[in-house]
């Protein structure tokens, strides 16, 4: 049972300026001063949370995708975060899970934020992915997905050890962010990570971070408060397995399907 070292990068974002954001995150990534297995960036990390899909979207295997591939290879860590992708004329808020060897997975945000009219500009995803890293099973999701526990619920045939959310979660609703991140950890007996941004976007929406990690008991392992920051934490698989053996609530989980 190997430990997993994760790095959270909480940052301001340059509004709809991919080159500036990629340069900024590259500098921050090289500030990581210890070995890490996974580097987590916010939602729409190269643009900010924008509905101007046509203006910021990139095809796959273009600038941002290639940047992630290069960063993963150079750091020898998985890099994940979401950006806007034009896929055959459809726009997706797409999370990429980029491995150091250049192989990758994608997850398209299923729950589109109606209150910002996201559902009118982007196509919803249809499937979750569970990825593996150092023997850990990980479920990566995006922002508003956090409010829909059925989508992230552990099932007997879909077990994971860590759930993570990349986000642009506004400051006025940060209490919900804090509460639901903790709830996802407790109800699924898993680690839960949320990586949010700080600062103000081009629409005047304020973000105050609160990126955090919770263990399966709902205990907070780290929190990045309300300023830019980089935090690296090592998660113990043994502690998670021991807790599940002592409190095996997952064995009583319900079987269900989602349409």
C-alpha positions as CSV (number, residue, x, y, z in Angstrom):
1,X,0.0,0.0,0.0
2,X,1.8,3.1,-1.3
3,X,1.3,6.6,0.0
4,X,0.2,9.2,-2.5
5,X,1.7,12.7,-2.5
6,X,-0.5,15.4,-4.0
7,X,0.1,19.1,-4.7
8,X,-2.7,21.7,-4.7
9,X,-2.2,25.0,-6.6
10,X,-4.6,27.7,-5.6
11,X,-4.1,30.8,-7.8
12,X,-5.6,33.9,-9.3
13,X,-6.3,33.5,-13.1
14,X,-5.7,35.9,-16.0
15,X,-9.1,36.4,-17.6
16,X,-9.4,34.6,-20.9
17,X,-5.7,34.7,-21.5
18,X,-4.3,31.2,-22.0
19,X,-0.7,32.2,-22.6
20,X,-0.5,34.2,-19.4
21,X,-2.1,31.5,-17.4
22,X,0.1,28.7,-18.7
23,X,3.2,30.8,-18.1
24,X,2.0,31.6,-14.6
25,X,1.2,28.0,-13.7
26,X,4.5,26.8,-15.2
27,X,6.3,29.1,-12.7
28,X,4.2,27.9,-9.8
29,X,4.8,24.2,-10.8
30,X,8.6,24.8,-10.7
31,X,8.2,26.3,-7.2
32,X,7.1,22.8,-5.9
33,X,10.1,21.9,-3.8
34,X,9.4,18.3,-3.0
35,X,8.6,15.2,-5.0
36,X,4.9,14.8,-5.8
37,X,2.7,12.3,-7.7
38,X,-0.2,14.5,-8.6
39,X,-0.5,18.2,-9.3
40,X,-4.0,19.6,-9.3
41,X,-5.0,22.9,-11.0
42,X,-8.4,24.7,-10.8
43,X,-11.3,24.5,-13.2
44,X,-10.8,26.3,-16.6
45,X,-7.3,27.0,-15.4
46,X,-6.2,28.6,-18.6
47,X,-9.1,31.1,-18.9
48,X,-11.2,31.5,-15.8
49,X,-14.9,30.4,-15.7
50,X,-16.1,31.9,-18.9
51,X,-19.2,31.4,-21.1
52,X,-17.3,32.8,-24.1
53,X,-16.6,29.2,-25.3
54,X,-15.9,30.1,-28.9
55,X,-13.3,32.6,-28.0
56,X,-11.3,30.4,-25.6
57,X,-11.9,26.9,-26.8
58,X,-9.0,24.8,-28.1
59,X,-9.1,21.5,-30.0
60,X,-7.5,18.5,-28.4
61,X,-3.8,18.1,-28.9
62,X,-3.4,21.9,-29.1
63,X,-1.5,24.4,-26.9
64,X,-3.0,23.7,-23.4
65,X,-3.1,19.9,-24.0
66,X,0.5,19.9,-25.2
67,X,1.6,22.1,-22.2
68,X,0.0,19.6,-19.8
69,X,1.9,16.8,-21.6
70,X,5.2,18.7,-21.3
71,X,4.7,19.6,-17.7
72,X,3.7,16.0,-16.7
73,X,6.8,14.7,-18.5
74,X,9.2,17.2,-16.9
75,X,7.8,16.9,-13.4
76,X,7.2,13.1,-13.6
77,X,3.8,13.7,-12.0
78,X,0.3,13.5,-13.2
79,X,-1.2,16.9,-13.9
80,X,-4.9,17.5,-13.9
81,X,-7.3,20.5,-14.4
82,X,-10.0,21.5,-16.8
83,X,-10.1,23.8,-19.8
84,X,-12.5,24.6,-22.6
85,X,-12.3,22.1,-25.5
86,X,-13.9,22.3,-29.0
87,X,-14.6,18.7,-29.9
88,X,-16.1,18.4,-33.4
89,X,-18.1,21.6,-32.9
90,X,-19.2,20.9,-29.4
91,X,-17.8,22.8,-26.4
92,X,-16.9,20.9,-23.2
93,X,-15.6,21.9,-19.8
94,X,-13.1,19.1,-20.0
95,X,-10.8,17.8,-17.3
96,X,-7.6,16.1,-18.6
97,X,-5.7,13.5,-16.5
98,X,-2.2,13.7,-18.0
99,X,0.4,11.1,-17.1
100,X,4.1,11.6,-17.3
101,X,4.3,9.0,-20.1
102,X,2.0,11.1,-22.3
103,X,-1.1,8.8,-21.9
104,X,-4.2,10.6,-20.7
105,X,-7.9,10.4,-19.7
106,X,-10.7,12.9,-20.0
107,X,-13.8,13.8,-18.1
108,X,-16.4,16.2,-19.4
109,X,-18.3,18.1,-16.7
110,X,-21.7,16.5,-16.3
111,X,-23.5,19.1,-14.1
112,X,-23.4,22.4,-15.9
113,X,-23.9,25.5,-13.8
114,X,-27.3,26.7,-14.8
115,X,-27.1,29.9,-12.7
116,X,-24.3,31.1,-15.0
117,X,-26.0,29.7,-18.1
118,X,-23.2,27.1,-18.6
119,X,-25.7,24.6,-19.9
120,X,-26.5,26.9,-22.8
121,X,-22.8,27.2,-23.9
122,X,-21.4,23.7,-23.2
123,X,-22.4,20.1,-23.8
124,X,-22.7,17.9,-20.7
125,X,-20.5,14.9,-20.1
126,X,-22.1,11.5,-19.9
127,X,-19.6,9.2,-18.1
128,X,-17.4,9.3,-15.1
129,X,-13.9,8.0,-15.1
130,X,-12.0,6.3,-12.3
131,X,-8.2,6.5,-12.9
132,X,-5.4,4.7,-11.1
133,X,-2.2,6.1,-9.7
134,X,0.3,4.1,-7.5
135,X,-2.5,1.6,-6.7
136,X,-5.0,4.4,-5.8
137,X,-8.3,4.6,-7.5
138,X,-9.3,8.2,-8.0
139,X,-12.5,9.9,-9.2
140,X,-11.9,13.4,-10.7
141,X,-14.9,15.7,-11.0
142,X,-15.6,19.4,-11.7
143,X,-17.0,22.2,-9.5
144,X,-20.8,22.0,-9.6
145,X,-20.7,18.2,-9.6
146,X,-20.0,18.6,-5.9
147,X,-23.6,19.4,-5.3
148,X,-24.8,16.1,-6.7
149,X,-23.9,13.3,-4.3
150,X,-25.5,10.5,-6.4
151,X,-23.0,11.2,-9.2
152,X,-20.1,10.7,-6.9
153,X,-21.5,8.0,-4.7
154,X,-19.3,4.9,-4.1
155,X,-20.9,1.8,-5.6
156,X,-19.8,-1.8,-5.1
157,X,-18.6,-1.9,-8.8
158,X,-17.1,1.6,-8.8
159,X,-14.9,1.9,-5.7
160,X,-12.3,4.6,-5.3
161,X,-10.0,5.9,-2.6
162,X,-9.9,9.6,-3.5
163,X,-12.4,12.0,-5.0
164,X,-11.2,15.3,-6.2
165,X,-12.9,18.5,-7.5
166,X,-11.3,21.2,-9.6
167,X,-13.4,24.4,-9.3
168,X,-14.1,28.1,-9.8
169,X,-16.4,28.3,-6.8
170,X,-17.5,31.8,-5.9
171,X,-16.9,33.4,-2.5
172,X,-20.6,34.0,-1.6
173,X,-21.2,30.2,-1.5
174,X,-18.0,29.0,0.0
175,X,-19.8,27.6,3.1
176,X,-21.4,25.1,0.8
177,X,-18.0,24.3,-0.7
178,X,-16.5,23.6,2.7
179,X,-19.5,21.6,3.9
180,X,-19.9,19.4,0.8
181,X,-16.2,18.6,0.3
182,X,-16.3,17.3,3.9
183,X,-19.5,15.4,3.3
184,X,-18.2,13.7,0.2
185,X,-15.3,12.3,2.2
186,X,-17.5,11.1,5.1
187,X,-20.2,9.4,3.0
188,X,-17.8,7.7,0.7
189,X,-15.1,6.7,3.2
190,X,-12.5,8.3,1.0
191,X,-10.1,11.2,0.8
192,X,-11.7,14.3,-0.7
193,X,-9.8,17.1,-2.4
194,X,-11.1,20.4,-3.7
195,X,-8.9,22.9,-5.6
196,X,-10.5,26.3,-6.1
197,X,-9.2,29.7,-7.4
198,X,-8.9,33.1,-5.7
199,X,-9.2,36.6,-7.1
200,X,-11.9,38.2,-9.2
201,X,-12.8,37.2,-12.8
202,X,-13.7,39.4,-15.8
203,X,-17.4,39.3,-14.8
204,X,-16.6,40.7,-11.4
205,X,-17.2,37.4,-9.6
206,X,-15.0,37.0,-6.5
207,X,-13.4,33.7,-5.4
208,X,-11.8,33.0,-2.1
209,X,-10.2,29.6,-2.4
210,X,-10.6,27.3,0.6
211,X,-8.9,24.5,-1.4
212,X,-8.7,21.6,1.1
213,X,-8.1,17.9,1.7
214,X,-10.3,15.8,4.0
215,X,-9.7,12.2,5.1
216,X,-12.4,9.5,5.2
217,X,-13.4,10.5,8.7
218,X,-14.0,14.1,7.5
219,X,-10.9,15.5,9.3
220,X,-9.3,18.4,7.5
221,X,-5.7,17.6,6.5
222,X,-4.9,21.0,5.0
223,X,-6.6,24.2,3.8
224,X,-5.2,27.0,1.7
225,X,-7.4,29.7,3.2
226,X,-8.1,32.7,0.9
227,X,-4.8,33.6,-0.7
228,X,-2.7,32.1,-3.5
229,X,-0.7,29.1,-2.3
230,X,0.9,25.8,-3.1
231,X,0.5,22.9,-0.7
232,X,1.9,19.4,-0.9
233,X,0.5,16.7,1.3
234,X,1.1,12.9,1.5
235,X,-2.0,10.7,1.9
236,X,-1.8,7.4,3.6
237,X,-3.5,4.4,1.9
238,X,-2.9,2.3,5.0
239,X,-4.8,4.7,7.2
240,X,-7.7,4.7,4.8
241,X,-7.8,0.9,4.5
242,X,-7.5,0.5,8.3
243,X,-10.4,2.9,8.8
244,X,-12.6,1.1,6.3
245,X,-11.9,-2.2,8.0
246,X,-12.9,-0.9,11.4
247,X,-15.9,1.0,10.0
248,X,-17.0,-0.9,6.8
249,X,-20.1,1.2,5.9
250,X,-19.2,0.9,2.3
251,X,-20.3,-2.8,2.4
252,X,-23.9,-1.6,3.0
253,X,-23.9,0.9,0.1
254,X,-26.9,0.7,-2.4
255,X,-26.7,-0.6,-5.9
256,X,-28.2,1.9,-8.4
257,X,-27.8,3.2,-11.9
258,X,-27.8,6.7,-13.3
259,X,-29.6,7.6,-16.6
